[in-house]
Amino acid sequence: FQVAALRHLERHAPDLPVPRVIASLKGNDREWIAAADGQRHMLRLLNWLPGTPLSQYKPLGIHALRHAAAFQARLARGLQGFFHPHARHFVAWDIQRALLLDPGVQAWVAGDAKALCADFNERFQRDVLPRQSALRAQVVHSDGHADNLLRAEGSDEIVGIIDWGFLVHAPLVQYLAVTLACFARHGEMSLENAVVQVEAWNAVLPLVDEELEVLHDLTLLRIATALCMYDFRIHATERPP
């Protein structure tokens, strides 16, 4: 799935600085190798992207956030028209699945976290979840946070994006919501910063009214999901169910 997506971008958006797939000597995008224990593993080779993770620059200014949003809109635009049989695979952080509402996750979430998210969870189930299936959807990178975006040295220009493990078919606006939420986590969120990112995205790949109406709640959903998932991970390793 990931290899096919990168090949699609190579053909349809060759100007985007994303990892390039390097074919084997046989001309294949992937090969199989056998480990010492006899297990077979699929092997792929990608080129190296120069740049420094955006997270290493603090604080992030308006220009960096604008470049980040515009770059990811270009990436989403480049992925338009691409699909794959595994595009709807399960990704725990895929917020359209609303995993934070799952009883199996909630069973491990601490009481104070549940209380903090209770009002939002109720509103999300009532007002947002029923609308998700009507939103335009496509394959998106879905993990455009500051650790995965690469910045040019001495510049605010975004020169690459890495870590394609969360690639998934999802509502388009979800990708922007994840980005807004991830920058909020790093402390760079304010109304002004959010507006700048939405404007930068919109200049490249305009959002429709239905997407703008749910953007705020989808951003909160990503933040609430992170809270529950981190709590789940912490407490699930501390005690039995």
Residue, then its C-alpha position, 0 to 999 in steps of 0.5 A: f500500500q505504502v509503496a504503491a502510494l509513493r509510486h503514485l506520487e512519483r508519477h502524478a506529483p513528482d515535485l513533492p519531496v517524498p521518499r522515492v522507492i528504489a527498485s531492486l536489481k531485478g526491477n522489483d519495488r520489493e523483495w523477500i528475504a529469509a532470516a536466520d530463523g527461516q522467517r520470510h520478510m518483505l524488504r523495500l528500499l527508500n531514498w534518504l530525505p535531507g532535512t531536520p524534523l520541524s519539532q527541533y525548532k521551537p517555538l514554531g512561528i507563523h511562517a513555519l506553520r503556514h508552510a507545514a499546512a500548505f505542504q500537506a495540502r499539496l501532498a493530499r492533492g497529489l494523492q487524489g485519485f489513488f486507491h489500494p485494496h489495503a487503504r482501509h486497513f486498521v490504524a488505531w490512531d485513525i480518528q474516523r474509527a473513534l477508538l476512544l469510544d470503544p469500551g475495551v479502551q475506556a476500561w483502561v482510561a483513568g477516571d479523570a481522563k474520562a471526566l475530561c472527555a465526557d461532554f465532548n464524547e457525547r457531542f461527538q457521538r450526537d453531532v459529528l459521528p453521523r456526518q463523517s460518512a458524508l465527507r469527501a474521503q481519499v487516501v491521506h498521510s494522516d500523520g503530519h506532525a512536527d516529528n515527521l515534517l522536515r524543514a530546510e536548514g535556516s528556512d521555514e520551507i518544508v522539504g519532506i515528510i517521513d513515516w508513512g505507517f498511518l497512511v489510510h483512506a479517510p475524510l480529507v479534512q481529518y488530515l488537517a485536523v490531525t495536523l492542527a491537533c499535533f501542533a496544539r500538543h507541542g504548544e504552538m496552538s492559538l486561534e491565530n495559528a490555527v487560522v493561518q494553517v487553515e488559510a494556507w491549506n485552503a489556498v492549495l486545496p479548498l475545503v467545503d462548508e461541510e468540512l469546515e463545520v466539523l474541523h474544530d470537533l475533529t481536531l478536538l477528537r484527535i486530542a481526546t483520542a491521544l489522551c485516551m490512547y496514552d492513558f490506555r497504554i500506561h494503565a494497560t501495562e500496569r495492571p491486569p484488566 
